Amino acid sequence: WSEDRFNEIIKETSTFIKKVGYNPKAVAFVPISGWHGDNMLEESSNMPWYKGWTKENKGGPVKGKTLLDAIDAIEPPVRPSDKPLRLPLQDVYKIGGIGTVPVGRVET
């Protein structure tokens, strides 16, 4: 478990995240081991240098230590339930024995 390697990965990943239009400060970086379960559900004793993650949400900064904490801190997208339901058609299939099947994406 190398702190230097973890910081190197954060730096490289943050650069990529910026290039694709996301804010790296809104991302929780968590060093984990899926093989041993380190930092997935409970804090790991194998990384005494790791003090946890901090990320910015709309409600302010959020802190945690594990991958589960990071997943729990994800804000669900706002659903515009007050708007009318739409189904823009992308294609129409005529299937023998079934009939005409419209294909599209449900939107609001």
ROSE-4610 file (N, C-alpha, C; in Angstrom, 1 decimal, always signed):
// ROSE-4610
residu = [W/W/W/S/S/S/E/E/E/D/D/D/R/R/R/F/F/F/N/N/N/E/E/E/I/I/I/I/I/I/K/K/K/E/E/E/T/T/T/S/S/S/T/T/T/F/F/F/I/I/I/K/K/K/K/K/K/V/V/V/G/G/G/Y/Y/Y/N/N/N/P/P/P/K/K/K/A/A/A/V/V/V/A/A/A/F/F/F/V/V/V/P/P/P/I/I/I/S/S/S/G/G/G/W/W/W/H/H/H/G/G/G/D/D/D/N/N/N/M/M/M/L/L/L/E/E/E/E/E/E/S/S/S/S/S/S/N/N/N/M/M/M/P/P/P/W/W/W/Y/Y/Y/K/K/K/G/G/G/W/W/W/T/T/T/K/K/K/E/E/E/N/N/N/K/K/K/G/G/G/G/G/G/P/P/P/V/V/V/K/K/K/G/G/G/K/K/K/T/T/T/L/L/L/L/L/L/D/D/D/A/A/A/I/I/I/D/D/D/A/A/A/I/I/I/E/E/E/P/P/P/P/P/P/V/V/V/R/R/R/P/P/P/S/S/S/D/D/D/K/K/K/P/P/P/L/L/L/R/R/R/L/L/L/P/P/P/L/L/L/Q/Q/Q/D/D/D/V/V/V/Y/Y/Y/K/K/K/I/I/I/G/G/G/G/G/G/I/I/I/G/G/G/T/T/T/V/V/V/P/P/P/V/V/V/G/G/G/R/R/R/V/V/V/E/E/E/T/T/T]
num = [1/1/1/2/2/2/3/3/3/4/4/4/5/5/5/6/6/6/7/7/7/8/8/8/9/9/9/10/10/10/11/11/11/12/12/12/13/13/13/14/14/14/15/15/15/16/16/16/17/17/17/18/18/18/19/19/19/20/20/20/21/21/21/22/22/22/23/23/23/24/24/24/25/25/25/26/26/26/27/27/27/28/28/28/29/29/29/30/30/30/31/31/31/32/32/32/33/33/33/34/34/34/35/35/35/36/36/36/37/37/37/38/38/38/39/39/39/40/40/40/41/41/41/42/42/42/43/43/43/44/44/44/45/45/45/46/46/46/47/47/47/48/48/48/49/49/49/50/50/50/51/51/51/52/52/52/53/53/53/54/54/54/55/55/55/56/56/56/57/57/57/58/58/58/59/59/59/60/60/60/61/61/61/62/62/62/63/63/63/64/64/64/65/65/65/66/66/66/67/67/67/68/68/68/69/69/69/70/70/70/71/71/71/72/72/72/73/73/73/74/74/74/75/75/75/76/76/76/77/77/77/78/78/78/79/79/79/80/80/80/81/81/81/82/82/82/83/83/83/84/84/84/85/85/85/86/86/86/87/87/87/88/88/88/89/89/89/90/90/90/91/91/91/92/92/92/93/93/93/94/94/94/95/95/95/96/96/96/97/97/97/98/98/98/99/99/99/100/100/100/101/101/101/102/102/102/103/103/103/104/104/104/105/105/105/106/106/106/107/107/107/108/108/108]
x = [+0.8/+0.0/+0.9/+1.0/+1.9/+1.1/+1.3/+0.7/+1.1/+2.4/+2.8/+2.1/+1.9/+1.2/-0.3/-0.9/-2.3/-2.4/-1.5/-1.5/-1.2/-0.4/-0.1/-1.4/-2.1/-3.4/-4.4/-4.5/-5.4/-5.1/-3.8/-3.4/-3.8/-3.5/-3.7/-5.2/-6.0/-7.4/-8.1/-7.6/-8.2/-8.0/-6.8/-6.6/-7.6/-7.8/-8.8/-10.2/-10.6/-11.9/-12.2/-11.2/-11.3/-11.5/-10.7/-10.8/-12.2/-12.9/-14.2/-15.4/-15.0/-16.0/-16.5/-15.9/-16.3/-15.4/-15.9/-15.1/-14.5/-13.1/-12.5/-12.7/-13.1/-13.4/-14.7/-15.5/-16.8/-16.7/-15.5/-15.2/-14.5/-15.0/-14.3/-13.3/-12.0/-11.0/-10.7/-10.9/-10.8/-9.8/-8.7/-7.9/-8.5/-8.7/-9.4/-8.6/-8.9/-8.5/-9.7/-10.2/-11.3/-11.0/-9.7/-9.2/-9.3/-8.8/-8.8/-9.9/-10.7/-11.8/-11.4/-10.1/-9.7/-10.4/-10.9/-11.6/-12.8/-13.4/-14.6/-15.8/-15.9/-17.0/-16.5/-15.2/-14.6/-13.3/-12.8/-11.5/-10.4/-9.4/-8.4/-7.2/-6.6/-5.4/-4.1/-4.3/-3.1/-2.6/-3.4/-3.1/-3.2/-2.2/-2.3/-2.2/-1.7/-1.5/-2.8/-3.8/-5.1/-6.0/-6.4/-7.2/-8.6/-9.0/-10.3/-10.4/-11.6/-11.8/-12.8/-12.7/-13.6/-14.0/-15.3/-15.8/-16.9/-17.1/-18.0/-19.4/-20.4/-21.8/-22.5/-23.7/-24.5/-24.8/-24.9/-25.2/-24.0/-22.8/-21.6/-20.6/-19.5/-18.5/-19.0/-18.6/-19.0/-17.7/-17.6/-16.4/-16.8/-15.8/-16.0/-14.6/-14.6/-13.4/-13.4/-14.6/-14.7/-15.4/-15.4/-16.1/-17.6/-18.1/-19.5/-19.9/-19.1/-19.4/-19.5/-18.6/-18.5/-19.8/-20.2/-21.4/-22.6/-22.7/-23.8/-23.9/-22.7/-22.7/-23.0/-23.3/-23.7/-25.1/-25.3/-26.6/-27.4/-28.6/-29.4/-29.8/-29.9/-30.3/-31.7/-32.0/-33.3/-34.2/-35.3/-36.3/-37.4/-37.6/-38.6/-40.0/-40.5/-41.8/-43.0/-42.8/-43.9/-44.1/-43.2/-43.3/-44.0/-44.6/-45.3/-44.3/-44.9/-44.1/-44.1/-42.9/-42.7/-42.0/-42.3/-41.7/-41.3/-40.1/-39.6/-39.3/-40.0/-39.8/-38.5/-37.8/-36.5/-36.7/-37.6/-37.8/-39.2/-39.7/-40.9/-40.6/-40.8/-40.6/-41.9/-42.0/-43.2/-42.8/-43.2/-42.8/-44.0/-43.8/-44.8/-45.3/-46.7/-47.3/-47.4/-46.7/-46.8/-47.4/-47.0/-47.6/-46.5/-47.0/-46.1/-45.6/-44.3/-43.6/-42.9/-43.4/-42.6/-41.4/-40.3/-39.1/-38.7/-38.4/-38.0/-37.5/-37.2/-36.7/-37.7/-38.1/-39.0/-38.3/-38.9/-38.3/-39.4/-39.0/-40.0/-39.6]
y = [-1.2/+0.0/+1.2/+1.9/+3.0/+4.3/+5.2/+6.5/+7.3/+7.2/+7.9/+7.4/+6.1/+5.6/+6.0/+6.1/+6.5/+8.0/+8.8/+10.2/+10.4/+9.6/+9.6/+9.3/+8.3/+7.9/+9.0/+9.6/+10.8/+11.9/+12.2/+13.3/+13.0/+11.8/+11.4/+11.3/+10.8/+10.6/+12.0/+12.9/+14.3/+15.0/+14.8/+15.5/+15.0/+13.7/+13.1/+13.6/+13.6/+14.1/+15.5/+16.4/+17.8/+17.8/+17.0/+17.0/+16.7/+15.8/+15.4/+16.2/+17.2/+18.2/+18.0/+17.2/+17.0/+17.8/+18.0/+18.7/+17.6/+17.5/+16.4/+16.6/+17.8/+18.0/+17.4/+17.0/+16.4/+14.9/+14.3/+12.9/+12.4/+11.3/+10.7/+9.7/+9.9/+8.9/+8.0/+6.7/+5.8/+4.7/+4.5/+3.3/+2.1/+1.1/-0.2/-1.4/-2.5/-3.8/-4.7/-5.0/-5.9/-7.3/-7.6/-9.0/-9.2/-8.2/-8.3/-7.6/-6.7/-6.0/-4.7/-4.3/-3.1/-1.8/-1.1/+0.2/+0.1/-1.1/-1.3/-1.0/-1.7/-1.6/-1.0/-1.3/-0.8/-0.2/+0.7/+1.3/+0.3/+0.3/-0.7/-0.3/-1.3/-1.0/-1.1/-1.5/-1.6/-0.3/+0.8/+2.1/+3.1/+3.2/+4.2/+5.6/+5.8/+7.1/+7.7/+6.8/+7.3/+7.8/+9.1/+9.7/+9.9/+9.5/+9.6/+10.5/+10.6/+11.5/+12.6/+13.7/+14.8/+15.2/+15.4/+15.9/+16.9/+17.7/+18.8/+18.3/+18.5/+18.2/+19.6/+19.6/+20.8/+21.3/+20.4/+20.8/+21.1/+21.1/+21.4/+20.2/+20.3/+19.2/+18.0/+16.8/+15.5/+14.8/+14.1/+13.3/+11.8/+11.0/+9.6/+8.9/+7.6/+6.8/+5.6/+5.0/+3.8/+4.0/+2.9/+3.0/+3.0/+2.3/+2.4/+3.8/+4.5/+5.9/+6.7/+6.5/+7.3/+7.0/+5.7/+5.4/+6.0/+6.0/+6.6/+8.1/+8.7/+10.2/+10.7/+9.8/+10.2/+10.7/+11.9/+12.6/+12.1/+11.6/+11.1/+12.3/+12.1/+13.2/+13.6/+14.9/+15.5/+15.0/+14.4/+13.9/+15.0/+15.5/+16.5/+15.8/+15.4/+14.7/+15.6/+16.9/+17.8/+18.1/+17.6/+17.8/+16.7/+16.9/+15.8/+14.7/+13.5/+12.4/+12.4/+12.1/+12.1/+10.8/+10.3/+9.1/+9.5/+10.1/+10.4/+9.1/+8.9/+7.6/+7.6/+6.5/+6.3/+5.4/+4.5/+3.6/+2.8/+2.2/+1.4/+0.1/-1.0/-2.4/-3.0/-3.8/-4.6/-6.0/-6.7/-8.0/-9.0/-10.0/-10.9/-11.6/-11.7/-12.4/-11.5/-10.4/-9.5/-8.2/-7.6/-6.4/-5.3/-4.1/-2.9/-2.5/-2.4/-2.0/-0.7/+0.3/+1.6/+1.5/+2.1/+2.0/+3.5/+3.8/+5.1/+5.2/+6.4/+6.6/+7.5/+7.0/+7.7/+8.9/+10.1/+11.3/+12.2/+13.2/+14.1/+15.5]
z = [+0.0/+0.0/+0.0/-1.1/-1.3/-1.4/-0.5/-0.5/-1.7/-2.1/-3.3/-4.5/-4.7/-5.8/-5.8/-4.7/-4.6/-5.0/-4.5/-4.9/-6.4/-7.0/-8.4/-9.2/-8.7/-9.4/-9.3/-8.1/-7.9/-8.9/-9.1/-9.9/-11.4/-11.9/-13.2/-13.5/-12.6/-12.7/-12.7/-11.8/-11.7/-13.1/-13.7/-15.0/-16.0/-16.1/-17.0/-16.7/-15.4/-15.1/-15.5/-15.3/-15.8/-17.3/-18.0/-19.5/-20.0/-19.3/-19.7/-19.1/-18.4/-17.9/-16.5/-15.7/-14.3/-13.3/-12.2/-11.1/-10.2/-10.2/-9.4/-7.9/-7.5/-6.1/-5.7/-6.6/-6.4/-6.5/-6.5/-6.6/-5.4/-4.8/-3.6/-4.1/-3.8/-4.2/-2.9/-3.1/-2.0/-2.4/-1.7/-2.0/-1.4/-2.2/-1.8/-2.3/-1.6/-2.1/-2.2/-3.4/-3.5/-3.1/-3.2/-2.9/-1.3/-0.6/+0.9/+1.6/+0.8/+1.4/+2.1/+1.9/+2.6/+2.1/+3.1/+2.8/+2.0/+1.9/+1.2/+2.2/+3.2/+4.2/+5.5/+5.9/+7.1/+6.8/+7.7/+7.5/+7.7/+6.8/+6.8/+7.7/+8.3/+9.2/+8.3/+7.0/+6.1/+5.6/+5.8/+5.3/+6.4/+7.3/+8.4/+7.9/+6.7/+6.1/+5.5/+5.3/+4.7/+5.8/+5.6/+6.7/+6.2/+5.0/+4.5/+3.3/+2.8/+1.6/+2.0/+1.2/+1.3/-0.2/-0.4/-1.7/-1.5/-2.5/-2.5/-3.1/-2.3/-2.8/-2.8/-3.4/-3.4/-2.0/-1.0/+0.3/+1.1/+0.6/+1.3/+1.2/+1.9/+1.9/+2.6/+2.1/+2.7/+2.9/+4.1/+4.4/+4.7/+4.4/+4.7/+4.6/+4.9/+4.9/+3.9/+3.7/+2.9/+1.6/+0.8/-0.5/-0.3/+0.7/+1.0/+1.4/+2.2/+2.5/+1.3/+0.3/-0.9/-1.7/-1.8/-2.5/-1.9/-0.6/+0.2/+0.0/-0.3/-0.5/-1.9/-2.8/-4.1/-4.1/-4.6/-4.7/-5.9/-5.6/-6.8/-7.7/-9.0/-9.9/-9.6/-9.8/-9.6/-10.7/-10.3/-11.3/-11.5/-12.7/-12.9/-13.0/-11.9/-11.9/-12.1/-12.1/-12.4/-13.9/-14.7/-16.1/-16.8/-18.0/-18.7/-19.2/-19.3/-19.7/-21.3/-21.8/-23.3/-23.7/-24.9/-25.5/-26.9/-27.1/-28.4/-29.1/-30.3/-31.0/-31.8/-31.6/-32.4/-33.6/-33.5/-34.6/-34.3/-35.4/-35.3/-35.9/-35.2/-35.7/-36.0/-37.1/-37.4/-37.2/-36.2/-35.9/-36.1/-37.0/-37.3/-36.1/-36.0/-34.8/-33.6/-33.6/-32.4/-32.8/-33.9/-34.4/-34.5/-34.4/-34.5/-33.1/-33.0/-31.7/-31.8/-31.2/-31.2/-30.2/-30.6/-29.7/-29.5/-28.2/-27.8/-26.4/-26.0/-24.6/-23.9/-22.7/-21.8/-21.2/-21.4/-20.9/-20.2/-19.5/-18.9/-19.4]
